């Protein structure tokens, strides 16, 4: 019995080592068995590699924990970006390895195939220059760490939070929930709105009659109140500042207020500052100019009077009642009289 088992194992090994010389050899039972064993081995290798890739990615994600918007450091954002890239590139590498092993298992000579693939790849590279440009640009974006997953950026006129990055495209989701896909090769300028810290800039216009020193002092008091608030101080890097008058225009004086905040928190702080400034201005009686028109008459004569009301309209805007025609007067009589 032991000899039979040993002979069966030896036969299987010999069948697995035997390479088919011609396609018709695949129909032979021993060659068919060897090819089936090699195909099963290729599938097994691909499954093991895929399992190892998933385990590595899960371990990295578990070490990072759940993402908290606004509290990710630059290193954490970079790690999450590289995790997404590792997942996409790993899938491609595993698929290529499995494809080569599968072709070798069915008896295809890989030498001519690789040479032909090189020629085809050279021909495709001339027709797919934009794809090559996207991949090269994506590599430089990752190497230089221009932005990462979780950053809020402005790319080619589109703003949003970076949700996904690959070697070819960047996926952004804007404030309306719309996802924008931007190819890396088309990115010529990157504006990162959430790198390390952010800044709130508020330009508040007040009427010319207001004392600008008093208004600036009120704005500073509002900024200090926000800085002392335990609910908002963790979001601020420094206390809000009021540099002074920024611009003049025909209707108002603009006073600037700034605040340095954590990344992704500048919009929340700006909304709270606007709310507190409006309530404080109302309490202090500070006038914010509104659009209105005023007519000033500087002539020696009397000012122009409004035009008289149209016929059938009273002075207060009510329409005058039109007398009804005589019951015995027909339309033809009226037409003759008017004629």
DAHU-V327816 format. One line per field, one symbol per residue. ss: DSSP state (~ for helix, > for strand, _ for the rest). Layout:
ss=???
This chain:
ss=_~~~~~~~~~~~~~~~~_____~~~~~_~~~~~~~~~~~~~~~~~~~~~~~~~~~~~~~~~~~~_________~~~~~~~~~~~~~~~~~~~~~~~~~~~~~~~~____~~~~~~~~~~~~~~~~~~_~~~~~~~~~~~~~~~~_______>>>>__>>>>>>>>___>>>>>_____>>>>>~~~___>>>_____>>>>>>>>>_____~~~~~~~~~~~~~~~~~____~~~>____>>>>>>>>____>>>>>>>>>____~~~~~~~~~~~~~~~~~~~____________________________>_____>___________~~~~~~~~_
